Each structure stands twice: as C-alpha cells, then as structure tokens.
Amino acid sequence: MSSNTTKTDVILIGAGIMSATLGSLLKELAPDWNIKVFEKLDKAGEESSNEWNNAGTGHSALCELNYTVEKADGSIDITKALKINEDFQVSKQFWAFLVNKGLIERPSEFIMPLPHMSFVEGNDNVNFLKKRFEALSTNPLFHGMEFSDQPEQLSEWIPLMMQHRTSKEPIAATKIDSGTDVNFGALTRKLLQQLGDNGVEISYNHSVDTLKRTTDGAWELRVRDLKTGTTQQHQAKFVFIGAGGGSLHLLQKSGIPESKHIGGFPISGLFMVCKNKEIVAQHHAKVYGKAKVGAPPMSVPHLDTRYIDGEQSLLFGPFAGFSPKFLKTGSMFDLLTSVKPHNLFTMLAAGVKNFALTKYLIEQVLLSKEKRMEELRDFIPNAKSEDWDLLVAGQRVQVIKDTEKGKGTLQFGTEVVTAQDGSIAALLGASPGASTAVTVMLEVLERCFTEHIKEWEPKIKEMVPSYGESLQHNPELLTNVNNMTSTQLGLK
C-alpha cells in the first residue's frame, strides 16, 4: 500500500439512485463507518437516474403488460407482477422512513400520485387484458383496479386519447389510482444531499481508473481528479460499482471470476415530449400499451404525465436507438472495449440469437419524426407534430450472459454481481431498476455483509416494516404500510 493511500470502510462508485440508496441504508445501519462516493460528472443523478432519462414510472406492475405473461393454456402468470409490486412497496417504505426522520423533505418534489393504466386494441388484446384484470384485481396488492371496454367510461379516464378516435377495433383499459410518477433525479439528489450533510465524502469530477485487490483482501482504487488531472489512491474493505452503463468496464477491471463471460449491449432511448399546457391538461395518467412483436420489453409504448421542476408535461415512447456508448457521456469505443477474450463467444452467440432485435433497432434508428408521430397517433389520434419534440433519454446496457438457456442470453432485468467473499458488488442492467432500488440494495447487504445482517435486522425492520414478510399474504400489514407511506409521502 502506498504511503499516501487513504483508507475507508466503503466506496461507492457513481452518484446515481443505486449508490444513493445503498449509502443511505448503510448510514442508518452502520453510522460510524466511513463512506466515500466518487462520481465522474459534476453533479448527482445525471445519467440513468436523471428525470429526463427515464419514464419516471414507479414500476409496481400496475400497468406494465410485459410483467404478466399469457401461458400456453390461456391463463395469466402474475408471479413477476407480484414480485415487482412488493419490491416497490419496499422502496416507498424506506422513502417514508427518511421523510419521517427529517432526512429528506418535500416528498412531492420526487413522488406524486398518478393513475396507472393499461390500454389495448383488438379482440385478442382485450381478452388478454380482461383475464389479466381478473387475475390481479383479487390480489390485495392490486386492490382498486378497474376494467372497462366502454367508450363512455374510457372518455372519462383518458379524454385526450379518446378524442377523434375513429377506429372500429374493440378497445379496453384498466385503471388503478394508487400508481405514482417518480422523479428519480430529484430523489437521488435529496439522498446524496443528506448523506453529504451527515459526513459522507462525495467527490464529483472524479473518475475511478483502476481497482485491484490488495494482499489483505481489501480493494485499492486509483482515482483521478478530472479538473486537475491529479490521482489519489483509496483503499476500502467494500466497493459498490453503481456506475450505470459504466459498471461493466469497472467490474471487468476488478478481475473477479464472477465478472467473466458477461457482456453488455447498449440501447438508447428516445421520447417525444409535449409541453403545450392545453394538451398536457387533458391527460392525467401513465398509460401503457403492448410492445410490438419483436420489440424488447423496455420498448412498451406508453403515454405519461410527468411532474418535473413543478411543471407538468407529457412523454410518449420510448423509441429505441443505437449508440456504441454505454453512457450518454461515454465513449464511442465503450462497446468495443467491453469485448474481452473471456466474453467474446458470449457476445457472438448473442449476436446470432438476437437477429430480430438487431433488425428492430435498425428500423427504429431510421424512423423519421413523422413515423414516430404515426405511432403516437395510436394513442392520441389527432396529435400534431408541432406540439411534440424529440428527447434523447438515457443509455441502457442490457446484460448478456451464459445461462441455462444457452450461451449469449440477453437479459432484460437488473443483475447484481458480487465477489464470493462479498468485498465488491456491481449493478448491471436496466429494468425496472430505480423503482426496486431499495430491495436490490438490501439484497446487496444480505450477500456482502452476512456477518452483520442479524445484528442489523431490527433496524432494517424499523426502516422497512415489511422486511422479511409477504404483503400479499398479510393484508393487515399491507393496509398499515399503505396508510403509513401514503401519509408520509403525501400520496393520499
């Protein structure tokens, strides 16, 4: 160890929602530990967590049809929907705890109540939605969900979408008022602000160039100050890599066996945004449709009310794009430099398997604005081009790994990779990501701090009353949790 190496307990790489969440949990569980955060950019939450780089949906499976799959026998598998809903309940409990403790203020700046809806056209899709509604609405987690295939009712729910609709195709929608719009950028900034106020050292414009294991099992990082060009050595017992698309390269630099045979494929997102107040005022919901055949799950079209900086706007999308960058602020060589001898065949296998996805991405990249407007008109029949602008959203790096399904399988979820000894963890992938941040970070704690979990459990239960419990099987606890979170977060 170099004589000028600074020793600390925990280093978090990246100032996004994941590091902010893990740091906030650790500060409550181990207040005496020293925590440092290093971020390449000049402020927090500027990449995937930024409010303009994601749809801001509090992903709780209330409206996302890809979380409920129709099985071969025609029944609906709701397993994934239940898991995602429970995970989001965990996030809300932790945020409510922080608000109640006075660590974060003005929750309306990061979470607002907003109906979540699913909308479909065509007989087959209407039948699917009705079966989905019947399967979910009897579960306590989805209490209050409504279904309608009546144009008069739909005109009350979604007037902007029903005006000038001339198609004779059957249509239907479900609606549930317990949905939310979440500004993950604002939440990230609030979490990091309170961490900074409570002794966590946060260094912006600092890039982690190398990380290697020391002889005593700790991690040594070379960190470069991007303003001055100077470098420093930092050592920590535990490192979390929460650098969004930049996580894969850093994980590879760690050299841990668990980092092998993993690749990444970048997909960029585009949204159409409308700030015309007259139009915005006519829509008050997040409305999700069905993904087109061949489209990846994150390309489910949706029309969203957003609350950003006290202003309401509408977003429609996402449209997929392609850039070899792993971050919006990344390098054009990110994809190329992520290919290593150990993951070359994994990446090649993924390329062969995902020809349909490649074709879809090429088609999406070539779409003109007018073609995008045509897709928007499936939702708003009389949408006018002059009211909508194109917004480049965040880069998402989908994980490619070898699984029981074979080599080079493209994963559409969030992956946590940890070293066997729990000394380092990295978060890869994209979805549903931020909404389930607290659950994912609790899993990191369980994997990486096994010797502390028993001691920490009472405090975790104070922060997340449902920890270790199933809300769907405990309606009384669910009611108590909902009342508490709704009150503290102003969602009533």
C-alpha positions as CSV (number, residue, x, y, z in Angstrom):
1,M,0.0,0.0,0.0
2,S,1.3,3.4,-1.0
3,S,2.1,5.8,1.9
4,N,-0.4,8.3,0.6
5,T,-3.3,5.8,0.3
6,T,-6.5,6.9,2.1
7,K,-8.3,4.1,3.9
8,T,-12.0,4.0,4.3
9,D,-14.8,1.4,5.0
10,V,-17.0,1.7,1.9
11,I,-16.5,3.2,-1.5
12,L,-19.5,3.8,-3.8
13,I,-18.7,4.4,-7.5
14,G,-21.3,6.5,-9.2
15,A,-23.7,9.1,-7.8
16,G,-26.9,7.6,-9.1
17,I,-30.0,6.2,-7.4
18,M,-28.4,2.9,-6.5
19,S,-25.3,4.3,-4.7
20,A,-27.5,6.9,-3.1
21,T,-29.8,4.2,-1.8
22,L,-27.1,1.9,-0.6
23,G,-25.3,4.8,1.1
24,S,-28.5,5.8,2.8
25,L,-29.1,2.3,4.1
26,L,-25.5,1.9,5.4
27,K,-25.6,5.3,7.1
28,E,-28.5,4.1,9.1
29,L,-27.2,0.6,9.8
30,A,-23.6,1.5,10.5
31,P,-23.4,5.2,11.3
32,D,-19.8,5.0,12.4
33,W,-18.5,3.7,9.1
34,N,-16.6,6.0,6.7
35,I,-18.2,6.1,3.3
36,K,-16.9,7.8,0.1
37,V,-18.7,8.4,-3.2
38,F,-16.8,9.1,-6.5
39,E,-18.7,10.4,-9.5
40,K,-17.3,11.3,-12.9
41,L,-19.8,14.0,-13.7
42,D,-20.2,17.4,-11.9
43,K,-23.4,16.5,-10.1
44,A,-25.6,13.7,-8.9
45,G,-28.1,11.7,-10.8
46,E,-27.1,12.9,-14.3
47,E,-27.2,9.6,-16.2
48,S,-29.8,6.8,-15.9
49,S,-31.3,8.4,-12.8
50,N,-31.9,11.8,-14.4
51,E,-35.6,12.7,-14.6
52,W,-35.4,13.2,-18.4
53,N,-33.5,10.0,-19.0
54,N,-36.3,7.6,-17.8
55,A,-40.1,7.5,-17.8
56,G,-40.4,8.2,-14.1
57,T,-42.8,5.3,-13.6
58,G,-43.0,3.9,-10.1
59,H,-42.8,0.4,-11.5
60,S,-45.2,-1.6,-9.5
61,A,-46.7,-3.8,-12.3
62,L,-50.0,-1.9,-12.1
63,C,-49.9,-1.1,-15.8
64,E,-46.9,-2.9,-17.5
65,L,-48.3,-5.7,-19.5
66,N,-45.0,-7.4,-20.1
67,Y,-44.9,-8.4,-16.4
68,T,-47.9,-10.6,-16.9
69,V,-47.4,-13.3,-19.5
70,E,-50.2,-15.4,-21.1
71,K,-49.3,-19.1,-20.7
72,A,-50.0,-21.8,-23.3
73,D,-53.2,-22.8,-21.5
74,G,-54.5,-19.2,-21.8
75,S,-54.1,-18.4,-18.1
76,I,-52.1,-15.4,-16.9
77,D,-48.9,-15.8,-15.0
78,I,-48.8,-12.9,-12.4
79,T,-45.7,-14.1,-10.4
80,K,-43.4,-11.4,-11.8
81,A,-46.0,-8.7,-11.3
82,L,-46.5,-9.6,-7.6
83,K,-42.7,-9.6,-7.0
84,I,-42.2,-6.1,-8.7
85,N,-45.2,-4.7,-6.8
86,E,-43.8,-5.9,-3.4
87,D,-40.4,-4.5,-4.3
88,F,-41.8,-1.1,-5.0
89,Q,-43.7,-1.2,-1.7
90,V,-40.3,-1.7,0.0
91,S,-38.9,1.4,-1.7
92,K,-41.9,3.5,-0.6
93,Q,-41.5,2.3,3.0
94,F,-37.8,3.4,3.1
95,W,-38.5,6.8,1.5
96,A,-41.3,7.3,4.0
97,F,-38.9,6.5,6.9
98,L,-36.4,9.0,5.6
99,V,-39.1,11.7,5.3
100,N,-40.5,10.9,8.8
101,K,-36.9,11.2,10.2
102,G,-36.5,14.6,8.5
103,L,-33.6,13.3,6.4
104,I,-35.3,14.2,3.2
105,E,-38.0,16.9,2.8
106,R,-40.8,17.9,0.4
107,P,-41.6,14.4,-1.0
108,S,-43.9,16.0,-3.6
109,E,-40.7,17.0,-5.4
110,F,-39.9,13.4,-6.1
111,I,-43.1,11.4,-5.9
112,M,-46.7,12.3,-7.0
113,P,-49.9,10.2,-7.0
114,L,-50.9,9.3,-10.6
115,P,-53.3,6.7,-12.0
116,H,-51.6,3.8,-13.8
117,M,-53.5,2.4,-16.8
118,S,-53.1,-0.3,-19.5
119,F,-54.7,0.3,-22.9
120,V,-55.2,-2.2,-25.7
121,E,-56.9,-2.5,-29.1
122,G,-58.2,-5.6,-30.9
123,N,-60.2,-8.7,-29.7
124,D,-57.3,-10.8,-28.6
125,N,-55.7,-8.0,-26.6
126,V,-59.0,-7.0,-25.0
127,N,-59.5,-10.7,-23.9
128,F,-55.9,-10.8,-22.6
129,L,-56.4,-7.5,-20.6
130,K,-59.7,-8.8,-19.1
131,K,-58.0,-12.1,-18.0
132,R,-55.1,-10.1,-16.6
133,F,-57.5,-7.8,-14.7
134,E,-59.4,-10.9,-13.3
135,A,-56.1,-12.5,-12.2
136,L,-54.7,-9.3,-10.5
137,S,-57.7,-7.5,-9.1
138,T,-58.5,-10.1,-6.5
139,N,-54.9,-9.8,-5.0
140,P,-54.6,-7.3,-2.2
141,L,-51.6,-5.6,-3.9
142,F,-53.8,-4.6,-6.8
143,H,-56.9,-3.6,-4.8
144,G,-58.9,-0.9,-6.5
145,M,-58.1,-1.9,-10.1
146,E,-60.9,-1.2,-12.6
147,F,-61.6,-2.6,-16.1
148,S,-63.7,-1.1,-18.8
149,D,-64.3,-1.7,-22.5
150,Q,-67.0,1.0,-22.7
151,P,-66.0,4.1,-24.8
152,E,-68.0,6.4,-22.5
153,Q,-66.1,5.3,-19.4
154,L,-62.8,5.4,-21.3
155,S,-63.6,9.0,-22.4
156,E,-63.8,10.0,-18.8
157,W,-60.5,8.2,-17.9
158,I,-58.4,9.3,-20.9
159,P,-60.2,12.1,-22.8
160,L,-57.1,13.1,-24.9
161,M,-56.8,9.5,-26.2
162,M,-60.5,9.1,-27.0
163,Q,-61.0,12.3,-28.9
164,H,-61.3,11.9,-32.7
165,R,-60.8,8.1,-32.3
166,T,-62.4,6.6,-35.5
167,S,-61.1,3.0,-35.4
168,K,-63.8,0.4,-35.1
169,E,-61.5,-2.0,-33.3
170,P,-62.6,-3.1,-29.8
171,I,-60.7,-1.2,-27.1
172,A,-60.3,-1.7,-23.3
173,A,-58.3,-0.3,-20.4
174,T,-57.6,-1.0,-16.7
175,K,-57.1,1.8,-14.2
176,I,-55.7,1.9,-10.7
177,D,-55.4,5.1,-8.7
178,S,-52.5,4.0,-6.5
179,G,-49.9,4.5,-9.2
180,T,-47.1,7.1,-9.0
181,D,-44.9,9.4,-11.0
182,V,-41.4,9.3,-9.5
183,N,-38.6,11.9,-10.2
184,F,-35.6,9.7,-9.6
185,G,-33.2,12.5,-10.4
186,A,-34.7,14.7,-7.6
187,L,-34.8,11.7,-5.2
188,T,-31.1,10.9,-5.9
189,R,-30.1,14.5,-5.3
190,K,-32.0,14.5,-2.0
191,L,-30.5,11.3,-0.8
192,L,-26.9,12.4,-1.6
193,Q,-27.5,15.8,-0.1
194,Q,-28.5,14.2,3.3
195,L,-25.5,11.8,3.0
196,G,-23.2,14.8,2.5
197,D,-24.7,16.6,5.4
198,N,-24.1,13.5,7.6
199,G,-20.4,13.1,7.0
200,V,-20.2,11.1,3.7
201,E,-17.5,12.4,1.4
202,I,-18.8,12.9,-2.1
203,S,-16.3,13.8,-4.8
204,Y,-17.7,14.9,-8.2
205,N,-15.5,15.1,-11.3
206,H,-13.6,12.1,-10.0
207,S,-13.0,9.0,-12.2
208,V,-12.1,5.6,-10.9
209,D,-9.4,4.4,-13.3
210,T,-8.2,1.2,-11.8
211,L,-9.2,-1.1,-8.9
212,K,-7.3,-4.1,-7.7
213,R,-7.4,-6.4,-4.7
214,T,-4.7,-6.0,-2.0
215,T,-3.0,-8.8,-0.2
216,D,-5.2,-8.4,2.8
217,G,-8.4,-8.7,0.7
218,A,-9.3,-5.0,0.6
219,W,-9.6,-3.0,-2.7
220,E,-7.3,-0.3,-3.8
221,L,-8.6,2.3,-6.3
222,R,-6.7,4.8,-8.3
223,V,-9.0,7.9,-8.6
224,R,-8.3,10.8,-11.0
225,D,-9.5,14.3,-10.4
226,L,-10.8,15.3,-13.8
227,K,-10.3,19.0,-13.2
228,T,-6.7,18.9,-12.0
229,G,-5.5,15.6,-13.6
230,T,-4.0,14.5,-10.2
231,T,-4.5,11.0,-9.0
232,Q,-5.0,9.6,-5.5
233,Q,-5.0,6.1,-4.0
234,H,-8.0,5.0,-2.0
235,Q,-8.5,1.7,-0.2
236,A,-11.8,0.2,1.1
237,K,-13.0,-3.0,2.6
238,F,-16.1,-2.9,0.4
239,V,-16.7,-1.4,-3.0
240,F,-20.0,-0.9,-4.8
241,I,-20.0,-0.2,-8.5
242,G,-23.2,1.7,-9.3
243,A,-22.0,3.5,-12.4
244,G,-24.9,2.7,-14.7
245,G,-23.6,1.7,-18.1
246,G,-20.0,2.3,-16.8
247,S,-20.3,-0.6,-14.3
248,L,-19.3,-3.3,-16.8
249,H,-15.9,-1.9,-17.6
250,L,-15.1,-1.3,-13.9
251,L,-16.3,-4.8,-13.0
252,Q,-14.0,-6.3,-15.7
253,K,-11.1,-4.3,-14.2
254,S,-11.7,-6.0,-10.8
255,G,-10.7,-9.3,-12.4
256,I,-13.0,-11.3,-10.1
257,P,-14.1,-14.7,-11.6
258,E,-17.7,-13.6,-11.4
259,S,-17.0,-10.8,-13.9
260,K,-16.1,-13.3,-16.7
261,H,-18.5,-14.4,-19.5
262,I,-20.6,-11.3,-19.1
263,G,-21.1,-8.7,-21.9
264,G,-23.3,-5.7,-22.5
265,F,-25.4,-4.4,-25.3
266,P,-26.2,-0.7,-25.3
267,I,-29.7,0.5,-26.3
268,S,-30.5,4.2,-26.3
269,G,-34.0,5.6,-25.7
270,L,-35.9,8.5,-27.3
271,F,-39.1,10.1,-26.1
272,M,-41.5,12.5,-27.7
273,V,-42.2,15.3,-25.2
274,C,-45.1,17.8,-25.2
275,K,-45.1,20.9,-23.0
276,N,-48.2,22.5,-24.6
277,K,-50.2,23.2,-21.4
278,E,-53.5,22.9,-23.2
279,I,-52.8,19.4,-24.3
280,V,-51.0,18.4,-21.1
281,A,-54.0,19.4,-19.1
282,Q,-56.2,16.8,-20.9
283,H,-54.2,13.8,-19.8
284,H,-53.6,12.6,-16.2
285,A,-52.2,9.1,-16.1
286,K,-49.4,6.8,-17.2
287,V,-51.0,4.7,-19.9
288,Y,-49.1,1.6,-21.1
289,G,-49.8,-0.4,-24.3
290,K,-48.4,-3.6,-25.6
291,A,-45.0,-4.0,-27.2
292,K,-44.9,-4.7,-30.9
293,V,-43.8,-8.2,-32.0
294,G,-40.0,-8.4,-31.9
295,A,-39.6,-5.4,-29.7
296,P,-37.6,-5.7,-26.5
297,P,-39.7,-5.4,-23.2
298,M,-38.4,-1.9,-22.4
299,S,-39.9,-0.6,-25.7
300,V,-43.5,-1.0,-24.5
301,P,-45.2,2.2,-25.8
302,H,-46.7,4.5,-23.1
303,L,-48.1,8.0,-22.7
304,D,-47.1,9.5,-19.4
305,T,-47.9,12.5,-17.4
306,R,-44.7,13.8,-15.8
307,Y,-44.0,16.2,-12.9
308,I,-40.6,17.8,-13.3
309,D,-39.5,21.0,-11.6
310,G,-43.1,21.8,-10.6
311,E,-44.2,21.6,-14.3
312,Q,-46.4,19.0,-15.9
313,S,-45.5,17.6,-19.3
314,L,-46.4,14.6,-21.4
315,L,-43.9,12.0,-22.6
316,F,-44.6,9.3,-25.3
317,G,-42.3,6.5,-26.2
318,P,-39.8,5.0,-25.8
319,F,-38.3,4.7,-29.3
320,A,-35.1,2.6,-29.4
321,G,-31.9,4.0,-30.8
322,F,-28.4,2.7,-31.0
323,S,-25.1,4.1,-29.9
324,P,-22.0,2.1,-29.0
325,K,-21.7,4.3,-25.9
326,F,-22.5,2.7,-22.5
327,L,-23.4,6.1,-21.0
328,K,-24.8,9.3,-22.6
329,T,-21.5,10.9,-21.6
330,G,-19.5,7.8,-22.6
331,S,-17.1,6.9,-25.4
332,M,-17.8,5.7,-28.9
333,F,-15.4,2.8,-28.1
334,D,-17.4,1.5,-25.0
335,L,-18.9,-1.5,-26.7
336,L,-15.7,-2.4,-28.5
337,T,-13.5,-2.2,-25.4
338,S,-16.0,-4.3,-23.4
339,V,-15.3,-7.3,-25.6
340,K,-12.7,-9.5,-23.9
341,P,-11.3,-13.0,-24.7
342,H,-13.5,-14.4,-21.9
343,N,-16.8,-13.0,-23.2
344,L,-16.1,-13.0,-27.0
345,F,-18.1,-16.1,-27.7
346,T,-20.8,-15.0,-25.3
347,M,-21.2,-11.8,-27.3
348,L,-21.0,-13.5,-30.7
349,A,-23.7,-16.0,-29.6
350,A,-25.9,-13.1,-28.5
351,G,-25.5,-11.5,-31.9
352,V,-26.7,-14.7,-33.7
353,K,-29.6,-15.2,-31.3
354,N,-30.9,-11.7,-31.4
355,F,-31.1,-11.0,-35.1
356,A,-34.8,-9.9,-34.7
357,L,-33.7,-7.3,-32.1
358,T,-31.0,-6.0,-34.3
359,K,-33.4,-5.6,-37.2
360,Y,-35.9,-3.9,-34.9
361,L,-33.2,-1.4,-33.7
362,I,-32.1,-0.6,-37.2
363,E,-35.8,0.1,-38.1
364,Q,-36.1,2.3,-35.0
365,V,-33.0,4.3,-35.8
366,L,-34.2,5.0,-39.3
367,L,-37.7,6.3,-38.2
368,S,-38.4,9.8,-39.2
369,K,-40.3,12.2,-36.9
370,E,-43.4,11.7,-38.9
371,K,-43.2,7.9,-38.5
372,R,-42.8,8.4,-34.8
373,M,-45.9,10.7,-34.8
374,E,-47.8,7.9,-36.5
375,E,-47.1,5.7,-33.5
376,L,-48.1,8.4,-31.2
377,R,-51.4,8.8,-33.0
378,D,-52.2,5.2,-31.9
379,F,-52.6,6.8,-28.5
380,I,-53.6,10.4,-29.5
381,P,-55.4,10.2,-32.8
382,N,-55.2,14.0,-33.6
383,A,-51.6,14.6,-32.3
384,K,-49.8,17.4,-34.2
385,S,-46.1,17.4,-35.0
386,E,-45.6,21.0,-33.9
387,D,-46.7,20.1,-30.3
388,W,-44.1,17.4,-29.8
389,D,-40.3,17.5,-29.6
390,L,-37.8,14.6,-29.7
391,L,-35.9,14.0,-26.4
392,V,-32.8,11.7,-26.2
393,A,-33.2,9.7,-23.0
394,G,-30.6,7.6,-21.2
395,Q,-28.4,4.8,-22.4
396,R,-29.3,1.3,-21.1
397,V,-26.8,-1.5,-21.2
398,Q,-28.6,-4.9,-21.4
399,V,-26.7,-7.7,-19.8
400,I,-25.5,-10.6,-22.0
401,K,-24.5,-13.8,-20.1
402,D,-24.4,-17.5,-20.4
403,T,-27.4,-19.1,-18.7
404,E,-29.2,-22.4,-18.6
405,K,-30.9,-21.2,-21.8
406,G,-27.6,-21.2,-23.5
407,K,-24.6,-19.0,-24.4
408,G,-25.1,-15.3,-25.0
409,T,-28.6,-14.9,-23.5
410,L,-29.8,-11.3,-23.4
411,Q,-31.2,-10.3,-20.0
412,F,-33.7,-7.5,-19.7
413,G,-33.6,-7.2,-15.9
414,T,-31.3,-5.9,-13.2
415,E,-28.3,-8.1,-12.3
416,V,-26.2,-7.8,-9.2
417,V,-22.7,-9.4,-9.5
418,T,-20.8,-10.0,-6.2
419,A,-17.5,-11.5,-5.4
420,Q,-17.6,-14.7,-3.5
421,D,-16.2,-13.0,-0.4
422,G,-18.7,-10.1,-0.6
423,S,-16.0,-7.5,-0.8
424,I,-17.2,-6.0,-4.1
425,A,-20.6,-5.8,-5.9
426,A,-21.7,-4.3,-9.2
427,L,-25.1,-3.5,-10.5
428,L,-25.7,-4.2,-14.2
429,G,-28.7,-4.0,-16.4
430,A,-31.5,-1.6,-16.8
431,S,-35.0,-2.5,-15.7
432,P,-37.1,-1.9,-13.6
433,G,-34.0,-0.6,-11.8
434,A,-34.7,2.6,-9.9
435,S,-38.1,1.6,-8.7
436,T,-36.8,-1.5,-6.9
437,A,-33.6,0.1,-5.7
438,V,-34.2,-0.5,-2.0
439,T,-35.0,-4.2,-2.5
440,V,-31.9,-4.6,-4.7
441,M,-29.6,-2.8,-2.3
442,L,-31.0,-4.9,0.6
443,E,-30.0,-7.9,-1.4
444,V,-26.5,-6.5,-1.7
445,L,-26.3,-6.1,2.0
446,E,-27.5,-9.7,2.6
447,R,-24.9,-11.0,0.2
448,C,-22.0,-8.8,1.1
449,F,-22.5,-8.2,4.9
450,T,-23.7,-11.6,6.0
451,E,-21.9,-11.3,9.3
452,H,-23.9,-8.1,10.2
453,I,-27.4,-8.9,8.9
454,K,-28.7,-10.5,12.1
455,E,-27.5,-7.5,14.1
456,W,-29.0,-5.1,11.6
457,E,-32.4,-6.8,11.2
458,P,-34.3,-4.8,13.9
459,K,-33.1,-1.5,12.3
460,I,-34.0,-2.8,8.8
461,K,-37.5,-3.6,10.0
462,E,-37.8,-0.1,11.5
463,M,-36.9,1.3,8.1
464,V,-38.9,-1.2,6.1
465,P,-41.7,-2.7,8.3
466,S,-42.5,-5.4,5.7
467,Y,-38.9,-6.7,5.6
468,G,-38.9,-10.5,5.5
469,E,-42.7,-10.6,5.2
470,S,-45.0,-11.1,2.2
471,L,-47.5,-8.2,1.9
472,Q,-49.8,-10.1,-0.4
473,H,-50.3,-12.8,2.3
474,N,-50.6,-10.3,5.1
475,P,-53.4,-7.9,4.2
476,E,-53.4,-6.2,7.6
477,L,-49.7,-5.3,7.3
478,L,-50.3,-4.2,3.7
479,T,-53.0,-1.8,4.9
480,N,-50.8,-0.4,7.7
481,V,-47.9,0.0,5.3
482,N,-50.1,1.7,2.6
483,N,-51.5,4.1,5.2
484,M,-48.1,5.0,6.5
485,T,-46.4,5.5,3.2
486,S,-49.4,7.4,1.7
487,T,-49.3,9.8,4.7
488,Q,-45.6,10.4,4.9
489,L,-45.1,10.7,1.1
490,G,-48.3,12.8,0.5
491,L,-49.9,10.2,-1.7
492,K,-53.5,10.3,-0.2
